[in-house]
Amino acid sequence: MSKTHATDPDTSPGGSTRRKEVIQFLILAFGVWPVVAVGVVGGYGFLVWMYQLIAGPPGPPGH
């Protein structure tokens, strides 16, 4: 059996683990979440558009 040492890069608090976390954060913050946000807003706009095609445009009822 092998013991885990403090110098092991997978378990140490600094070093390559922190670098991987920073890279993952940057990918999420500037890559994935903006795409998700645009998709959610675009999906909502599409749903409103389809609803208005069926129910008619908003506004006072016609006489």
Secondary structure, 3 states (H helix, E strand, C coil): CCCCCCCCCCCCCCCHHHHHHHHHHHHHHHHHHHHHHHHHHHHHHHHHHHHHHHHCCCCCCCC
